Amino acid sequence: MHTKYLIPASLLLAAASAAAQQAPTVKEAPLRAHLSFLADDLLEGRGTGQRGGDLAVRYLETQAAAIGLQPLADGSYRQPVRFQGTRLQPGSSITFSAGASTLKPRLGEDVLIGTGSGRAEVIFDAPLVFVGYGAIAPEENWNDYKDADVKGKILVMMVNDPQPTAEEPNRFAGKGYTYYGRWMYKYEEAVRRGAAGALLIHTTPSAAYGWNVPATSFSLERFHAPGGGNLVEGWLSEDYTRTLFRAAGFELDALRAAAERRDFRPVVLNISAHSEIRSSVRQVEQFNVVGIVPGSDPTLRDQAVVYSAHWDHLGKADGTDRIYNGAIDNGSGAAALLAMAAAAVQKPAKRSQVFLWPAAEEVGMHGAQAYVANPAFPLKRTLADLNLDSMNFAGRTRDIGVAGAERSSLHDSAAKVARQMGLKLAPPIPDLSGAYFRADHFQFAKAGVPAFNVGSAVFSGDGHFEFEHAHDASAASIVAFKRDYHSVKDEYHASWDLSGMVQQAQFTLNLGYEVANGKAMPAWKKGDPFSFVKR
């Protein structure tokens, strides 16, 4: 238990007064009201392409107007986001032939499959090739493909990155995750290499979540950019992968060990797959909600700081009454953004402030990607994106999480704001779950805009927070929530202590004002991969 010190009330008041000179005060009552509504059964989990998602957008845009946010140039608070929805249909299957054996895995238990091609029916045969981690990282002098021709083949890959060694303790961010470790990158690389598809080998340590997370996603409608994706993509359970590889005369652990070396070369597995994937396919239009507080400085107002929090969750399961309410993920961030916007309109900063509620984060960050492609302010005049996703519901803390801020000068600004608020920055911890690449701010970072996610309850849910009171119970509730992540148990509770959520929202708003009123634009730290991106 952390019992290092208690901050005197006089110091807290003085710190709050200093912070107030920068930003107005975020209030708990509206935040709680917005959260309880957004997470209500009435909104049916705010599913992408579902009625509940439409209700959420309508609520957010009416609240934006009532608060006094300015709309986009076309007079609307809505920004269209277009993509395809694909849902696996009965009769779909994949079977494997390995030598004289034919293996028929159980869908949902041994294997998960879907298509990113946008085609209603996909029937084909293809050989399997093991490509290790499936990574091409020039800065690491790493290429898992070498000169192998994998066109038309199904690639089997490990999740995560090549692991550090005694000789190279910092390769691929050491024990942390890089984008090369994410399932999204691996599917994208398979498309770039002309493969027919990709199957990822699941383990809880490597994926940083249990089998239930991808199983839930693949049981629901999945979303892709229009056409051009993999014919088949999915996951293999670790146990089934062992069985499949042994039928072809290979040992999974031996192949894994080989894949940790730079001289690894793709391995033809002597396994062929027959895939029959039948899907319902539809064209989907969703909407980001965008509201603006124009800057007060006539020279600087054409520059902007963006605050973002996705409005969507997993929605309502087909044919059932099962609702994935998504109270914490991400009703909390969406509600906090409304409360922050209500404060910001009372005292504009020198630069403009954009409040962005992206669509479709849970299904591939399509909303944030659409905003970055068509921003309210050009990216070269966008100073930062401060993202809120899955916030603290267990009480005030003495520290604040800023993982990812260290990549840019935003870290120095965050430290200054923390001091003003009588807080300290939470100690850095390895990014073992790839959290930096799993939320909407990453789309901004990919485009060259300094960005990070402020203090997530899910991805920082290891109990390291220094809570002001009842530390054991508060930390335990945060850790316990990780078991409810992406489950029907993520529901709103009126008993929650939202003082910590308000604290996070206030810190984020204060940081936004620090940047929006500052003299210089934030910059990436020299050598960070995103510092090479031109915008």
VOGU-3710 file (C-alpha; in Angstrom, 3 decimals, decimal comma):
1> mhtkylipas> 0,000/0,000/0,000  1,231/3,476/-0,874  1,185/5,700/2,211  4,034/8,012/1,373  2,333/11,307/2,049  -0,878/13,279/2,156  -1,073/16,598/0,352  -2,235/19,411/2,680  -5,590/20,923/1,772  -4,016/24,384/1,510
11> lllaaasaaa> -1,549/23,111/-1,071  -4,319/21,452/-3,044  -6,306/24,699/-3,074  -3,286/26,679/-4,191  -2,510/24,166/-6,900  -6,111/24,138/-8,083  -6,067/27,935/-8,197  -2,924/27,916/-10,332  -4,428/25,352/-12,690  -7,646/27,337/-12,902
21> qqaptvkeap> -5,718/30,211/-14,414  -5,158/27,949/-17,395  -8,431/26,023/-17,745  -11,988/26,213/-16,381  -13,351/23,594/-14,002  -14,772/20,240/-15,103  -17,878/19,365/-13,095  -18,812/15,892/-11,887  -22,606/16,129/-12,077  -22,857/16,472/-15,874
31> lrahlsflad> -20,115/13,894/-16,386  -22,039/11,358/-14,285  -25,316/12,167/-16,025  -23,803/11,726/-19,485  -22,123/8,472/-18,448  -25,250/6,942/-16,943  -27,192/7,742/-20,126  -24,563/6,618/-22,642  -24,179/3,292/-20,796  -27,911/2,725/-20,380
41> dllegrgtgq> -29,590/-0,313/-21,942  -31,583/2,126/-24,055  -28,480/2,725/-26,184  -27,905/-1,020/-26,575  -24,154/-0,824/-26,226  -23,649/1,873/-28,881  -22,801/-0,743/-31,489  -21,291/0,210/-34,830  -23,967/0,025/-37,494  -26,667/-0,557/-34,878
51> rggdlavryl> -29,603/1,487/-33,636  -27,815/2,185/-30,353  -24,909/3,766/-32,200  -27,297/6,045/-34,068  -28,846/7,106/-30,755  -25,411/7,853/-29,311  -24,499/10,093/-32,251  -27,799/11,948/-31,999  -27,262/12,488/-28,264  -23,703/13,711/-28,679
61> etqaaaiglq> -24,499/16,183/-31,433  -27,472/17,649/-29,551  -25,325/17,989/-26,422  -22,537/19,613/-28,454  -25,011/22,169/-29,749  -26,508/22,779/-26,301  -23,060/23,254/-24,792  -22,253/25,861/-27,399  -19,604/24,077/-29,456  -19,278/25,318/-33,013
71> pladgsyrqp> -20,018/22,858/-35,849  -17,832/21,974/-38,795  -17,597/24,266/-41,805  -20,674/22,645/-43,402  -22,779/23,536/-40,353  -22,981/19,941/-39,094  -21,487/18,227/-36,068  -21,337/14,981/-38,053  -18,423/13,733/-40,119  -19,216/10,678/-42,312
81> vrfqgtrlqp> -17,172/7,500/-41,875  -17,714/4,816/-44,542  -16,598/1,174/-44,518  -17,894/-2,376/-44,950  -19,530/-4,630/-42,402  -19,047/-8,400/-42,692  -20,728/-11,049/-40,564  -19,861/-14,747/-40,728  -22,791/-16,941/-41,768  -23,652/-20,599/-41,013
91> gssitfsaga> -21,960/-23,066/-43,312  -18,580/-21,399/-43,055  -15,648/-23,663/-42,313  -11,941/-24,257/-42,690  -10,319/-27,682/-42,879  -6,650/-28,614/-43,001  -4,880/-31,404/-44,833  -1,537/-32,449/-43,382  -0,034/-35,555/-44,925  -2,639/-38,305/-44,730
101> stlkprlged> -4,616/-36,451/-42,045  -7,614/-34,196/-42,467  -8,279/-31,933/-39,492  -11,559/-30,143/-38,904  -11,151/-27,488/-36,202  -14,087/-26,269/-34,137  -15,086/-22,740/-35,066  -15,002/-20,500/-32,019  -12,909/-22,912/-29,952  -9,964/-24,027/-32,080
111> vligtgsgra> -10,067/-21,390/-34,785  -11,676/-18,057/-35,603  -12,158/-17,074/-39,231  -13,571/-14,202/-41,239  -12,850/-12,319/-44,433  -11,668/-8,796/-45,105  -12,243/-9,066/-48,851  -15,754/-7,644/-48,898  -16,964/-10,734/-50,783  -20,086/-12,601/-49,693
121> evifdaplvf> -18,603/-15,992/-50,612  -14,961/-17,013/-50,493  -14,049/-20,604/-51,378  -10,428/-21,464/-52,049  -7,505/-23,767/-51,253  -4,123/-22,475/-50,189  -0,929/-23,770/-48,550  0,155/-22,572/-45,101  3,480/-20,869/-44,452  4,864/-20,041/-41,001
131> vgygaiapee> 6,395/-16,543/-41,100  7,415/-16,124/-37,464  6,278/-12,726/-36,225  5,465/-11,562/-39,759  7,441/-8,355/-39,213  9,426/-6,192/-41,619  11,232/-3,588/-39,501  14,135/-1,892/-41,311  15,139/0,076/-38,206  15,625/-3,240/-36,391
141> nwndykdadv> 17,345/-4,879/-39,371  14,543/-7,449/-39,279  12,658/-9,159/-42,106  10,656/-12,291/-41,418  9,785/-12,698/-45,089  13,283/-12,511/-46,626  12,803/-13,168/-50,360  10,044/-15,758/-49,943  7,097/-15,635/-52,330  3,995/-15,816/-50,144
151> kgkilvmmvn> 1,478/-14,708/-52,749  -1,718/-16,711/-52,562  -0,659/-18,459/-49,364  -2,128/-18,362/-45,848  0,422/-17,012/-43,399  0,605/-18,352/-39,850  2,133/-15,809/-37,459  2,945/-15,316/-33,823  1,474/-12,337/-31,990  3,740/-9,718/-30,345
161> dpqptaeepn> 7,325/-8,866/-31,335  10,705/-10,635/-31,335  11,717/-10,784/-27,697  14,748/-9,012/-26,173  17,956/-10,916/-25,589  20,944/-10,440/-23,292  22,860/-9,050/-26,265  19,956/-6,834/-27,403  17,831/-6,001/-24,348  16,071/-3,145/-26,157
171> rfagkgytyy> 15,248/-4,707/-29,484  11,628/-4,106/-30,467  11,150/-1,936/-27,343  12,448/-4,633/-25,026  9,602/-6,203/-23,064  7,206/-3,621/-24,464  5,027/-3,842/-27,551  5,592/-2,154/-30,883  3,158/-1,745/-33,725  4,778/-4,756/-35,416
181> grwmykyeea> 3,313/-6,895/-32,637  -0,300/-5,879/-33,195  -2,790/-8,090/-35,007  -3,757/-5,117/-37,172  -0,220/-4,701/-38,520  0,083/-8,417/-39,229  -3,137/-8,524/-41,266  -2,084/-5,366/-43,134  1,340/-6,820/-43,959  -0,252/-10,012/-45,286
191> vrrgaagall> -2,268/-7,879/-47,723  0,826/-5,936/-48,754  2,679/-9,207/-49,442  -0,126/-10,520/-51,645  -1,002/-13,381/-49,321  -4,414/-15,024/-49,335  -4,717/-14,500/-45,621  -3,286/-14,679/-42,137  -3,968/-16,796/-39,054  -2,502/-15,602/-35,743
201> ihttpsaayg> -1,443/-17,993/-32,989  -3,144/-16,900/-29,780  -1,622/-17,011/-26,331  -2,831/-14,804/-23,501  0,682/-13,506/-22,641  1,550/-12,602/-26,229  -1,804/-11,031/-27,090  -2,197/-9,436/-23,631  -5,805/-10,676/-23,507  -7,622/-13,990/-23,381
211> wnvpatsfsl> -9,161/-15,977/-26,226  -12,546/-14,478/-25,304  -11,552/-11,075/-26,732  -10,973/-12,117/-30,373  -13,708/-14,762/-30,029  -16,209/-12,044/-29,147  -15,056/-9,849/-32,022  -15,282/-12,636/-34,596  -18,745/-13,652/-33,366  -20,048/-10,160/-34,115
221> erfhapgggn> -20,070/-8,077/-37,261  -16,554/-7,049/-38,260  -15,619/-3,956/-40,236  -13,058/-3,181/-42,921  -12,123/-0,521/-45,398  -13,965/-1,232/-48,662  -12,460/-4,273/-50,420  -8,844/-5,261/-50,816  -8,442/-7,159/-47,531  -7,444/-10,727/-46,787
231> lvegwlsedy> -9,558/-13,550/-48,201  -9,303/-15,209/-44,798  -8,044/-13,855/-41,505  -8,401/-15,161/-38,004  -6,818/-16,810/-34,996  -5,648/-20,288/-34,014  -5,641/-21,464/-30,408  -2,222/-22,490/-29,136  -3,286/-26,068/-28,368  -4,818/-26,555/-31,782
241> trtlfraagf> -1,754/-25,086/-33,477  0,399/-27,702/-31,756  -1,866/-30,469/-33,003  -1,950/-29,094/-36,534  1,813/-28,606/-36,769  2,552/-32,077/-35,380  0,298/-33,630/-38,005  2,633/-32,076/-40,584  5,814/-33,111/-38,762  6,644/-29,805/-37,060
251> eldalraaae> 6,965/-28,745/-33,432  5,513/-25,355/-32,563  8,111/-24,575/-29,904  11,003/-25,314/-32,266  9,552/-22,995/-34,895  9,001/-20,309/-32,262  12,621/-20,542/-31,173  13,819/-20,233/-34,773  11,616/-17,159/-35,262  13,500/-15,283/-32,525
261> rrdfrpvvln> 16,564/-15,092/-34,771  17,290/-12,563/-37,510  18,260/-15,352/-39,907  14,813/-16,939/-39,640  13,273/-17,783/-42,994  9,630/-18,623/-43,735  8,784/-22,305/-43,339  6,456/-24,090/-45,759  4,367/-26,237/-43,405  3,228/-28,998/-45,771
271> isahseirss> -0,308/-28,114/-44,729  -3,068/-26,959/-47,053  -6,310/-25,309/-46,053  -9,707/-25,470/-47,683  -11,690/-22,385/-46,715  -15,390/-21,817/-47,257  -16,369/-18,450/-45,845  -19,900/-17,204/-46,324  -20,698/-13,745/-45,052  -23,355/-11,107/-45,143
281> vrqveqfnvv> -21,763/-7,895/-46,407  -23,141/-4,388/-46,177  -21,938/-0,863/-46,774  -21,888/1,082/-43,527  -21,966/4,795/-42,868  -21,298/5,980/-39,348  -20,442/9,414/-38,024  -17,769/11,077/-35,982  -19,144/13,895/-33,854  -17,002/17,044/-33,935
291> givpgsdptl> -17,440/20,317/-32,047  -15,097/23,276/-31,867  -14,236/26,000/-29,373  -12,657/28,699/-31,587  -9,434/30,202/-30,288  -9,427/33,694/-28,804  -6,173/34,816/-30,453  -6,757/36,124/-34,003  -3,319/34,895/-35,083  -3,261/31,508/-33,359
301> rdqavvysah> -6,894/30,465/-33,719  -6,189/28,675/-37,009  -4,170/26,135/-35,000  -5,836/23,561/-32,776  -5,559/21,000/-30,007  -7,758/17,919/-30,356  -9,386/16,037/-27,474  -10,807/12,654/-28,509  -12,864/9,828/-26,997  -14,633/7,197/-29,080
311> wdhlgkadgt> -18,379/6,821/-28,600  -18,816/3,232/-29,816  -18,731/-0,104/-28,033  -19,683/-3,668/-29,014  -23,438/-3,161/-29,111  -26,141/-5,792/-28,855  -25,520/-9,438/-29,712  -27,720/-10,711/-32,535  -30,904/-12,515/-31,589  -30,377/-12,082/-27,855
321> driyngaidn> -30,953/-9,581/-25,093  -27,215/-9,536/-24,341  -25,949/-5,940/-24,317  -22,304/-4,874/-24,158  -22,994/-1,535/-22,455  -19,402/-0,266/-22,515  -19,728/1,997/-19,495  -15,995/2,336/-18,909  -14,989/1,478/-22,489  -15,775/4,106/-23,549
331> gsgaaallam> -18,848/5,729/-22,097  -16,441/7,197/-19,554  -14,314/9,014/-22,120  -17,279/10,168/-24,203  -19,006/11,571/-21,105  -15,826/13,210/-19,820  -15,342/14,942/-23,162  -18,821/16,461/-22,928  -18,089/17,740/-19,424  -14,751/19,154/-20,578
341> aaaavqkpak> -16,356/20,863/-23,574  -18,965/22,483/-21,330  -16,124/23,984/-19,302  -14,010/24,988/-22,298  -16,706/27,107/-23,962  -16,714/29,332/-20,887  -13,090/30,323/-21,388  -11,588/29,778/-24,851  -7,859/29,202/-25,152  -5,657/31,162/-27,553
351> rsqvflwpaa> -5,713/28,325/-30,066  -8,841/26,493/-31,098  -9,927/23,324/-29,327  -11,527/20,430/-31,209  -13,701/17,960/-29,302  -13,836/14,751/-31,310  -15,981/11,679/-30,648  -14,731/9,148/-33,231  -16,876/6,283/-34,480  -15,834/2,660/-34,925
361> eevgmhgaqa> -12,781/2,557/-32,651  -13,603/-0,919/-31,410  -13,707/-2,300/-34,945  -10,499/-0,804/-36,323  -10,241/2,903/-35,443  -12,059/3,806/-38,659  -13,473/7,034/-37,213  -10,126/8,440/-36,109  -8,604/7,402/-39,422  -11,390/9,257/-41,268
371> yvanpafplk> -10,843/12,394/-39,178  -7,089/12,357/-39,796  -7,791/12,061/-43,526  -10,166/15,047/-43,405  -9,388/17,097/-40,273  -11,215/20,207/-39,093  -7,798/21,908/-38,965  -4,906/20,799/-41,217  -2,635/18,333/-39,441  0,337/20,662/-39,854
381> rtladlnlds> -1,621/23,121/-37,694  -2,828/20,462/-35,218  -0,631/20,595/-32,137  -1,671/17,412/-30,344  -4,355/14,814/-29,770  -5,164/14,017/-26,132  -7,254/10,863/-26,025  -9,489/9,499/-23,269  -10,394/5,813/-23,263  -11,509/3,687/-20,287
391> mnfagrtrdi> -11,126/6,036/-17,350  -10,654/5,737/-13,591  -13,864/4,959/-11,662  -12,313/4,155/-8,284  -11,492/7,520/-6,713  -8,890/10,269/-6,759  -5,223/9,473/-7,106  -1,993/11,227/-6,242  -0,540/10,456/-9,670  -1,630/10,549/-13,307
401> gvagaerssl> -0,779/8,138/-16,107  0,741/9,612/-19,267  2,124/6,521/-21,015  3,166/7,475/-24,529  3,710/11,144/-23,689  7,429/10,457/-23,317  7,628/10,113/-27,085  7,241/13,875/-27,463  7,554/17,191/-25,666  4,025/16,603/-24,379
411> hdsaakvarq> 5,690/14,794/-21,494  7,310/18,023/-20,275  3,995/19,842/-20,554  2,245/17,018/-18,702  4,789/17,192/-15,878  4,213/20,931/-15,531  0,428/20,520/-15,388  0,735/17,686/-12,878  2,818/19,885/-10,576  0,228/22,648/-10,838
421> mglklappip> -2,455/20,181/-9,749  -0,448/18,757/-6,864  0,029/15,481/-8,747  3,002/13,541/-9,959  3,362/11,525/-13,124  2,871/7,795/-12,667  6,112/5,848/-13,061  6,674/4,500/-16,568  5,908/0,823/-17,063  6,676/-1,349/-20,104
431> dlsgayfrad> 3,883/-1,317/-22,664  3,263/-5,058/-22,414  -0,176/-4,936/-24,052  0,580/-2,631/-26,961  -1,749/-0,058/-25,422  -0,212/2,828/-27,360  -1,305/1,237/-30,625  -4,802/0,237/-29,519  -6,630/3,565/-29,200  -7,620/6,437/-31,471
441> hfqfakagvp> -4,643/8,665/-30,670  -2,470/6,213/-32,610  -4,069/7,328/-35,883  -2,885/10,869/-35,114  0,591/9,629/-34,212  0,841/7,676/-37,470  0,085/10,941/-39,264  2,810/12,811/-37,346  0,723/14,568/-34,671  2,052/14,165/-31,079
451> afnvgsavfs> -0,585/12,157/-29,241  -1,187/9,832/-26,321  -3,934/8,316/-24,182  -4,335/9,886/-20,731  -4,466/7,475/-17,783  -6,453/4,417/-18,946  -8,111/2,248/-16,291  -7,902/-0,790/-18,557  -4,397/-0,646/-19,916  -2,866/0,722/-16,709
461> gdghfefeha> -5,009/-1,569/-14,603  -2,206/-3,224/-12,687  -3,018/-1,399/-9,457  -0,014/0,916/-9,609  -2,125/4,053/-9,091  -1,563/5,861/-5,820  -5,109/6,355/-4,599  -5,810/8,991/-1,974  -8,091/6,732/0,069  -8,892/3,020/0,411
471> hdasaasiva> -6,016/2,097/-1,833  -6,468/-1,666/-1,555  -10,143/-1,634/-2,510  -9,680/0,971/-5,236  -6,741/-0,774/-6,852  -8,526/-4,117/-6,623  -11,565/-2,736/-8,426  -9,381/-1,429/-11,258  -7,580/-4,759/-11,592  -10,874/-6,642/-11,434
481> fkrdyhsvkd> -12,260/-4,577/-14,278  -9,729/-6,119/-16,631  -11,745/-9,348/-16,307  -14,870/-7,450/-17,380  -13,184/-5,741/-20,332  -15,222/-6,294/-23,507  -17,816/-8,270/-21,596  -21,445/-7,663/-20,668  -20,263/-6,806/-17,143  -18,947/-3,396/-18,228
491> eyhaswdlsg> -22,029/-1,641/-16,862  -22,547/1,678/-15,084  -22,868/1,624/-11,274  -24,287/4,603/-9,436  -22,001/3,752/-6,504  -18,853/4,517/-8,477  -16,596/7,215/-7,071  -16,088/9,426/-10,124  -13,795/11,910/-8,429  -10,826/10,217/-10,109
501> mvqqaqftln> -12,529/10,394/-13,492  -13,140/14,109/-12,996  -9,499/14,441/-11,975  -8,355/12,786/-15,215  -10,685/14,956/-17,269  -9,446/18,101/-15,515  -5,823/17,112/-16,054  -6,486/16,479/-19,742  -8,251/19,809/-20,160  -5,498/21,626/-18,256
511> lgyevangka> -2,889/19,978/-20,458  -4,837/21,001/-23,538  -4,872/24,607/-22,352  -1,163/24,467/-21,565  -0,530/23,419/-25,165  -3,172/25,676/-26,725  -1,831/28,745/-24,886  1,819/27,800/-25,276  4,460/29,481/-27,419  5,570/26,476/-29,464
521> mpawkkgdpf> 4,049/23,436/-31,108  4,812/20,086/-29,412  7,440/17,983/-31,171  8,400/14,321/-31,209  11,574/13,368/-29,379  14,527/12,868/-31,675  14,755/9,285/-32,842  11,164/8,344/-32,086  9,679/6,461/-35,086  6,924/9,056/-35,429
531> sfvkr> 9,456/11,899/-35,622  10,163/10,812/-39,199  6,547/11,243/-40,313  5,849/14,318/-42,404  2,482/16,003/-42,028
//
